[in-house]
Amino acid sequence: MERDGWIVQPLSTIEHIFRENETSYQEKIESFFKTQLQTTNIDDKIPSLNDVAFPALSNNSLVQFRCMIQDMFDPEFYFEIYNTKNLQTNEMRKQLGRYRECAESPPGCDIQHDSCDNVTLDRHTLYCVPIPGETAWVKQGLQTMSVYNTPSTSKPFTSHKRPLDDITTDQPITASESEMVVEGSKRLKCEDGRAECEGGSVGVVGQPGFNFPLPDQTGPVCLAKVYTNSDSPVFKLNDVVLFYGVLTFQPSLNHEPASQGDEEMCEFLDPTSGLDLDAHQRMLPSLFPRLHVLHYKHLLHINPTLPRTLTTPSQTEKLLEDLVSVRTDVFNILVEVLYGDSLAAEYLLLHLLSHVYARRNIISLGQLSLSLSHLPDGSRLPTALNTLFQSILEKCYMFEMTLSAMNASLLRPKKDYTHNRLTAGILQLSDRTNLIVNETALQPGQLDNNGVYNVKSLADLISWQKVEYDFGYHTTDFAANIAVLTLSEGRSVLPSDCQVPLKPVCGHTLDSVGVVHTITTAIHDSVLQRMREYLTVGKLVHYELSTSIQQMVQDDFVEMRKQDPHRMTPDDLHKLLTIARLVSLSEGQTCLTDSSWNKAKRLETERRRRVELVRAPRPTNMEE
């Protein structure tokens, strides 16, 4: 398909705007690309790093990248404006360094590094990875929407010992090819004596080289270079962002400097080249391409069948009104998977719609962590729910809480000062991610120090929606928005907002995996799509409490306190308001009603009764 010139050669467009507006070029460039990138269906014309294999992309072309910000480096300095001198005519000319990895000079010209007309600014560098836990249907849906679509498969190498010049050409490689490149470049360097052969291969997918939060995660990574005049922070860790920018995989930066002067200039133009890393750990641009950001969009959701920008309450309310009829389908599926337990299905549906919508001091409003306890012995429900969630949710991950995993895994991110990076942890997830913690895999044994810290990290996430990041000499709490579902055979060792002991219906099949397989293969695509949209929009819609309803809730709370002060505390009221809110949203209502409030009270009464029954000591027969 024929693409516009500003997509194929964005630097030429930028150069043209700069020459015509040397005094106001920044605003003109930003305005031009913002206008172009807001055109309907323009994303279909722009290749995405998520979908297109690197060999199909051109250096200095315009691409998009749907990602999560995993790390943030210190600002780096670059030449915004610099002079070049024609070596034949001695003519001086200004050049624009913005959106380029290095200062470049036209043929026959030389950069005047000491010119008083040079302007040095700084830009922010963000380390970006594919969205952790992004489900397969989301990836496939976004990929098939693009008309610029080539298979994202790796181009096989004919030899692992190609010259380094061949490896660092204008055709970068995907993460899946990185192991061969790292090993090949290590071998070459060892052969000509420029580096020691130490350590194992770094840069393998799922290993620290690419710093993915989740094990076995795949996909491209990049360093996003952001140009902003704002003093206030635009991005924060774990933000999900759609970046549009100039893709650069500068081959020259892959080679070691020939002299000390070259090394100093390389470090000035690329701060990552000066890190205290082994040679095979350097962020080579062929492995970690740079993306010079022209425009960006913060993504509240990644559902491919919904508009990307759902910003007005009227939009989401109208969508929820149209989708609420599918609630019955979602509920019935959950009932079937949960062995016919309708109460557990109600709470699981509310859990799937829950998210943190506001914070008051240390309290996270809107969260509803759920513990499904007393699973039957040998139950495969964790696998069944994970499979179901992968089919209907945008982002999901199941953590197998085995003893070895608790002792060996890194759940909270940790600062690596040696390599000057934030080592990702499993709990470094983006907002509105669903996390399943499978406690049924836990066996008796001894937790080491790391295991104890991991239990605490999970408990803090569930209770306070925060994750403690380890910076060595101190820790810092980062706000989270992760819906946590714990599954256990007895009472969970982790806290929760609601514990629901599972109560299978007599005669109902216990083959939950088979039930999910039957449902997902038999359900019509249009119904499945509406279910996905329903669960997405339910988290985005605006909700409010009218003055009259607030007074009704207050009066009801006073009456319940009179009947039994110990069974209705302020914390219980907060939980009840959260459940009532989710009941309203699940039924397509954007404000609390009498019926939703009463239903929430009935659900809580039944849940508490069931919890008391499983906690009560069993009666024993006494012989006289």
N, C-alpha and C positions, 0 to 999 in steps of 0.2 A: 504494500500500500504506500502511496506517495505521502510523505510527511513534510510538514512545514519546515522551512529553513531554520527557524529559531529553535526547533527541536533537534535537528541534525547537527547544526553548527551554532550553538548558543553563544560561544565566545565571539564569533563574527558579529552577531547581533549586538552583543555588549560593547564591542569595539566601536561599532557604528554609532550607537547611542552616546558613547563617551566622546567621540570626536565632535558630535553636534552639540553636546551640552557639557562642556568641561567644567562648568561651575556648579551645575545641579545634576550631575550624572547619576548620583546615588538614588535620588528620588525617582528619576526617569526610568532607570533600570528596574527598580523594584515595582514601580507602577505598571510597566509594560508586562512583566512576567506575571504579576498578580492578576492583571486583566485577562491575559491569555489563558492562565491556568484555572480561571473560574468559568471558562466556557463549558457548556454542557457536553458531557461525554469526552472531554479532552483527555482524561486519564487513559482511555482506550487506545490513544495514539502514542502514548509515551511508554517506552519499555520500562519494566519494573525489575529491579534486582531480585525481587522475590521469585520471579517466574522465568526470567530469561537467563540462559547460561552465559557466563562471562565471555566466552569466545565469540558470541554473537553481538557483543556490544563494542562500540568504538570509543577510543580515548577522546576525552573532551566533548562527549555527547550529553544530551539532557536525558536524565533517567529519574525514576521515582523509587522510593524505598519505604516500605511499611515496616516499622521497627519499634523497638523499645530502647530507651537510653539506659545502657548498663553502667556506664562510667563517664566521668567528666574530668578532662584534663585542665591544667592551668591555661589561661589564655596564651596564645603564641603571637609573636610579632611578625609582621610581614610588610613588604613595600606596597602601600596603597597606590602611591604615585612615585615614579622614578624616571630619571633621565637616561636616555641612550645617546650615544655619539656615533655618527657615521664615520667609519675609519677612513673613507676617501674624501668626503666633503667637509668633515668636521661639524656637520649639522647636528644640533641638539634637538631631541624630540621627547615629549612626555609619553610615558607608557602607563597603562593601568594594570596593577598587579592583583586587583581584587578578582576572586573566583579562579585564581591560578595557584597551583601548588608552589611554584618557584617563580622568581623573577626571570623573565625570558627576554631576549633581545632579538630583533629582526636580523636576517642574514646581513653580514657586513657591518654590523654595529656592535658596540660594546657598552655594557652597563656602567654608568657612572655612580659607583657606590658612595662616593663622598660628596655628591652634588648637594648644594644647599636647598635645591628645589624638591628633593626627595621627601616624601611624606610616609612616616611609619605609623601604622595603627596596629591594633590587636584584634584577634578573632578567637572565638570560642571553639574548642575541639571536643566533640562528643563521641564516645565509643558506642556504636549502635549494633544491636543483634536482632535477629528475627524475634517476633513476639513469642515469649515462652508459653507453651501450652496451647498455641493456636491450633485449632482442630482441623482435620483434613478437609472437611466440607467447606470451611471458610477459605482455605487456600485454593481449593479447586474452583470454587465459585468466583473468586476474584481473578483467577487466572483465565478462566473461560470467557470472562467479560471483555478481556483485552483483545483487540484485533491484531496488535503487535505481539505475537505469541509464538515462541519457539520452544521446543522441549528443553526443560532445564536439566539436561543430563550432562554428565562429564565427558569431555572429549578424551579418549584414551591416549596415553603416551606410548610412543613406539620405543622409547628408551628412557631409563631412569637417569642416565648419565649424560644428558644433553648439556652443552655448554651453558653457563649461567646467562649469557647474552640471549640465548634462545628462550630461556625461562622467563626473562623479564622484558619481553617485547610488549607491544601494545595489545596483546591478547592475554588478559589476566586469567587466573584459574579459579575455579570454584573451591569451596571449602572441602568438598569431597576429594579433590585432587591434591590437597595441601601436603598430605603425608609424603607423597612421592617427591614433591618439589623440595620439601624440607630435607628429606633424606638425600636427595640428589645434590642439593647445594652444599649440604654438610660434607658429603663425600668428596666433592670437588675441592672444597676449601681444605679438607684434611690432606688431599693429595698435593696441593701446591703450598702447603705449610703456612697458610695465613690464619688458621684457627685450629684450636685443639678439638679432637674428637671426644667430646664429653657428653654424658647424659643420654637420655632416650629422646625419641622423636617428640617434639612439641608442635602443636598446631593441628593435631588430629581432631576431627569433629568430636565434640563432647569433652575434650580435654582442655587444660588451662590455656593452651595456645590461643583458642578462640573465646574462652571465658564465657561459655554459655551457662545460664543458671541451671538448666535442667539436664540431667544425664541423657545421652544419646540424642540430644537436639542437633539438628542439621540446618544448613542454610548459609547464606553469605553474611559477612560482617563488613562494616566500613567505619571510617572516621569521618564524621560529618563536621565540616567547617562552617560555622555560623557567623554571619556578619550582621551585627545589630548595633544601633546607636542608643538603645535603651539601657539605662543604668539598672533598672529592676530586672530580676531574673525572669527569663522567658521560659526556660526549661528546668525541669528537676529530674532527679533519678527516677527511673521506671515509668516515665511518661511514654505513652504510645503516640507516635507521630508519623505522619506521612510527609517525607521530605522530597522536594524536587530540587535537583541541583546538577551541576556539571561533574560528571564522573571523570576522575583522574587516577590513572595508575602509572605514575611517572617512572619510566624505566631507569632514569639516571640515578634516582635515589636508592635503587637496589644495589648499587655498586659501592664499595668502600672508597672513601676519599683518597685521592692520590697524594695529597700533601696536607700539612697541618692547616694551611689556609683554606683549602677546600673543605676540610672537616669542620672548621669554625663556621663557614658559610652554610654548610649543610645543616648544622645544628641550629643556626639562626632561622633558616627557612623551614626546618622540619624538627620540632622539639623532640619527637619520639625517637629520632636517630641518635640522640645523646643519652638515652636511658642506659642504666647499668645492666644491660642484658647480654646473655650469650649471643653469639653471632646468629645462631639458628632461631633465636627468639625475637629478633628485631621485627618490628612491624613493617615488613616489606610492603610497598604499595601494590605489588602483584598479588599478595595474599590479603592485605588490608587496604583496599582502594579508598581513595579520598572522595568525598562528595561535598562539593562547594555549594552551599544551600542558597537557592534563589527564592524559594517560597516554601512554606510548610503549613500543615493543618494538624491541630491536635485532634485525635480521634477518640470520641466517646464510645464508639462501638465499631466493630469490623464485620458486621453482618452484610454480606455482599448483595442481598436482595432488598435492602433498605437504603433510602437516601443517606449519603455520608454525613450530611449536616442536618441533624434534627435539633434545632435550636429553640424553636418557639413552642410554648405549651400547647397551642392549638394544633400543631402538627402531631405531636405525640398523643394527645387526647383523642384526636380523630382516628389515628392508627389503632390505638388500644380499643376504641369502640368497635372498630371493624374486626378486630382479632379475638375479642373476648369469647366468641362462640367456640373457639378451639380449646378453651379451658377444660371442657368435659373430656376431650380426647387425651389431653396431657394427664389429667387426674386418673382416668381409667387405666392408662398405661402404667402409671406409678403403682396403682392398686395391684395390677397383675404381677408386676415385678416384685412387689413387697409382700408376696404370699397372701394377697387378699386383704391386707391390713389397711383399711380406709383411713384410720386416724394417722398412721405413719405417712400415708400418701398425702394427706392434707398438709402436714408439717413439712414434708419434703418439697411440695410445690411452693409453699411460702418461702422456704429456704432458697429455692432457685430464683426467686424474685427479689431476694433481699440484697441490700448493698448499703454502704455508709453514704448517706446523703448530706450529713452535717456533723460537726463536732462541737461539743460544749465542754470546754476545759479538757478533761481526760476522757470524757464519755463520748463514744461513737454512736451516733443516732442512725438507726436503720438496720444494723447488723442483726442477723439471727443465725448464729452458729448452732448446728444441730448434731446431736449424738443419737444414732440408732444403735441401741444396745440389745443384748440378749439374742444375737443371731443364732440360728440353729447350728449345732456342731457340724463342721465340715461344709458350712454354707459357702456357696460361690457368689453370694450377693455382691461383694466388692467388685468382682470382675464384671458382673452383669451391669451394675450401676455405672461403672467406668465406661463400658461400651455404650450404654444409653446416653450418658452425658457427652461422650465424644460425638454422638449423632445429633444432639439438639442444642448444645452450648457452643459459644464462640471460643472460650479458653478454659481448658480443664487439665488437671494433672492428678494422678493418684500416687501417693507416697506410701510405699510398703514399709510399715513400721516394724521391721525386724530388729533384733538386737544388734546384729552386725551393721545394719544401716544406720542405726542411731549412734553407734560408736564411731563409725567411719565417715559418715556423711557430713558435709558442711552445709548447715541449714541457713545460718546467718552470714551475710557477706563479711569479708575480712580484708582489711587494707594490707597490701603487700608493698612495703616500703622499699624493698630491694628492687623490685621491678616497677615501682611507682604506678600501681594499678589497684583497682578494687576487685579482689577475687570474688566471683559471683557465688552466691549461696542459693539453695533450692527455694528459699522463701523470698528471693528477690523477684517478685512477680508483679505484673501490672494490675491496675485497678480492675475490678469486676472479673477476676479469675476465680474459678471454682476449684478448690483443693479438697481431695478425698484423702483422709488419713485412715489407712487400713490397719487397725489395731489387732485384727484377728491373726495377723502374721507374727505378732509378738510372742516370744517364748521366754521362759524363765532364764535368768542369767544376771550378770553384773554389768551395770552401766559404768563406763569410765567417765572422766571429766568432760570429754566432748559430748558423750551421750547425755549427761546431766544438763549441759548447756542447751543441747538440742531439745530436750523435753521442756525446758524453761522457755525457749524461743517459740515453740508451738503453743504453749500455754499463754504467753503474752500476746501472741497473734490472735488467738481465739478470744481472750478476755478483753483486750484493749485495742485490737486492730493496730498494732505497732510491731515493728521488727527492729531489734537491736543490732546495729552494725558495729563490728569490732574494728576500732582504729588503733589497736595496740595499747597505747597509753591511756585511752579513754574509749567509751562507747557512746554512740549517739542513736537516739530513737528516731526511726522514720515511720511516718504514718502509712498504713496499709489499708486496702479495701478488698479483702479476700474472703469469700464465703467458704467456711471450713465445715466439712461434713466428716464426722468420725464414725467408724463402724467397729463394733466390739462384740465379743461373745458374752462378756459380763459388763459390769459398770466400767465406763471408760476411765483411764488414768488421767485423761485430759479434761479440763473444764468445758462447759458448753452453756449456751443460753437456754437450750431446751433439750432434755433427755426424753426420748420416746422408746421405751422397751418394745421390741417387735413382738407382735402377737399373730402368728400365722393362723389363717382360717382353716379349720379342720377339713381335710380332703383336698385342699388347694395344692397344686404342684409346687415342689420345692426346687425345680429345675429353672432357676431364674435366668441362667445364661441361655437356655433354650427358648425361654419366653421372649427375651430381648431379641434374639436372632429371628424368631418368627415375626415379631412386631416390626422390626426395622426392614425386613425384606418384604413384608406384605403391605405396609402402609404406603399410601399413594404419595407421590412426590409433592403434590400441591398441599396436602395436609401437613406433611413434614415441614415444608417451608413456612406455613402459617404458624406451626408450633414454635419454630425457631424465632420467627419475628415476634410472636407473643412474649416469649421469654426475654427478648432483647428490649422491646418497647416498654415492658413492665418495669424495667429498671431506670428508664429515662423520663417517665411521665412525672409531671408536677403534681404534688399532693398537698392538701391543706385541711385544716380543722376550722370549721366555722365557730363563731362565738357561742351560738346556742348549743352546739355539740360539746364544746369545751365545758360549758356549765353542766350539761347532762353527765359527762364523764366525772366531773368533780363531785357532783351529788351522789352518783353511784359509788364512787370510791369511799365517800364518807359512810354510806350505808354498809358497805362490805367491811369496813374497819370496825363498825359497831358490832357486827355479827361475830367477827373473829379477827382481832388485831394482828395475831401472829401469822395468819394466812394471807394477809394483804398488806405488804410493806410498800414503801415508795418504789423499791426496786421491782416488786411484782407489778405495780402499776405501769412502770416504764416498759416492762416486757409485754404487758397486756396491750398497751398502746401500739407497740411495734407490731404485734401480731394482728391487731385490728387494722392497722394501716395496710399490711400485706394482704389481708383478707379482702379489703376494699379494692386494692389494685388488681388482685387476681380476678375479681369479678367486674373489672372495667370501670370502677368508680374512682374518681379523683378526689373525693372528699369522704370523710367518715359518715356513716349512716347508722341509725339505730340497729338495723338488721346485722350489719357488719360487726358492730360492737358486741351484740348479743351472741353472735356466732363465735367470736374470739373468746368470750367468756366460757361458752360451752366446750370449746376445744381444750382450753386450759384446765377446766374442771375434770374432763375425762382423762387428760394426760396425767394430771397430778394423781388421780385415783389409780391409774395404772402403775405409776412409779412407786406409790406407797405399797401396792400389792407385791411387787417384786422385791422390795426392801424389807417387807415384814418377815419375821422369822417363821419358818414352817412349823405347824403344830406337831407335837410328838405324842405318841400313844404311851400312857403311863400305866403300868400294871400295878394293881393294888396288892 
